[in-house]
């Protein structure tokens, strides 16, 4: 006997958003410590930089891999694994008193970066359509919200207590999120079939590590140095080999045919450029406020003051999440993304003009934060509108990765600009005001490019629910007790050509009770679905439509998509008739 799944939308949204904010706090908590790390860990500045770099590399490796594992084995399950790793990393870092344990702990924390795309994917599976837009916008914006609100909290704790407390707090919050997910978030029954692509995961991980390592360390090693150029070349070679493998394996880590669809491809490009644009806010504004007044433009503020000034931007992101959802419902997520890009660009232009008073920075951070909050909700909406429900976690994870790559590139570009446009202040070389203005211009330009890319997106996101599926009404076996579980299997045959077929089972009330992908041979298996009348929906893009009625005694059902020879059981049935 199986119990009905109970979903409480408000609790699911609150818990998942809290988990996303906790992960964002993990990324922010280290910022106030960066200048002190060499002293705290008894190591050089070049070595302690690995505390930051390790988190970046771990997040890049984990995000697409964990997203795919979530599609295959359960999104809630992988969310819990990610939170356990976050807590473990926090504890290891809190106990660290030297460089190596700190790097290990921060690496573990970076491995939890897939929490946000997993949370968005769970929302798609569990929430009613009228709640999905605002919930996804809030979950997606949690990365910015946690960053904005976490900075003053981290600065306050770092100033008033031991730096170890920062990571004990991170671990405690992660534990709370873990318990709340266990208690309040149900496991989605949606599953993607196939085997995990270990070769693809390793190949993508190696390529991303080489690329991001070259980007993050190029400024220190020299952009024309052997290690930097070697890593860039190695990344290019591995990416090509990885793509070749992904196109030929029957169950790829990333379905490149899906990701080359216009809407998915352009959204990911816009996300990378938008990520580039967003980074200028977190890089330029704090430095401008912290530089000494002797520069002629710095305000000489502490990190705590900077955090408090930028905290309202996090509150604005919370407030703009419903606005983002409303814009997407009314005009489509394409328009929402375009509006957000223009707002971010306007915020950077405003910063160029207003950077001499505290209220200037409060104002511009609010404007830029509003743009980021609106855009954060549009990007996952565009992605989910173009991919199958069984690919949601993987697709959102890749989109999150693209934003991370954009911010990494922005950091490198800004570092080059600030390092080459300097002024002397005693024995110290500091960036000039014009250097910051150039970075702001570049950020505004990137936002305009994101706007231009978004213009080529479809005017309305294609809804997966609107595609025409093959539908088979599946009644229970005779004499089955109500709500007993059973296993359904069969074979789906379609016309020649590439494409993944997903079979999803719906109960009479419209709830999803199971989903899987067909294997390479077209076979599917749905275990543990209720023994009640069900609707099987088999989809393959481009979608087709056919309705088949199945005899009451059947627990196996083969489906033939229009345009394909029907499977043998179907032929036999027709011959008998």
Buried (B, 14 or more C-beta within 10 A) or exposed (E): EEEEBEBEBEEBBBBBBBBBBBBBBBBBBBBBBBEEBBEBBEBEEEBBBBBBBBBBBBBBBBBBBBBBBBBBEBBBBBBBBBBBBBBBBBBBBBEBEEBEBBBBBBBBBBBBBBBBBBBBBBBBBBBEEEBBBBBBBBBBBBBBBBBBBBBBBBBBBBEEEEBBEBBBBBBBBBBBBBEBBEEBBBBBBBBBBBEBBEBBBBBBBBBBBBBBBBBBBBBEBEEEBEEBBEBBEBBEEBBEBBBEBBEEBEBBBBBEBBBEBEBBBBBBBBBBBBBBBBBBBBBBBBBBBBBEEEBEBBBEBEBBBBBBBBBBBBBBBBBBBBBBBBBBBEBBBBBBBBBBBBBBBBBBBBBBEEBEEEEBBBBBBBBBBBBBBBBBBBBBBBBBBBBBBBBBBBBBBBBBBBBBBBBBBBBBBBBBBBEEBEBEBEEEEBBBBEBBBBBBBBBBBBBBBBBEBBBEBBEEBBEBEEBEBBBBEBBBEEEBEEEEBBEBBBBBBBBEEEBBBBBBBBBEEEBBBBBBBBBEEBBBBBEEBBBBEBBBBBBBBEBBEBEBEBEEEBBEBBBBBEEBEBBEBBEEEEEEE
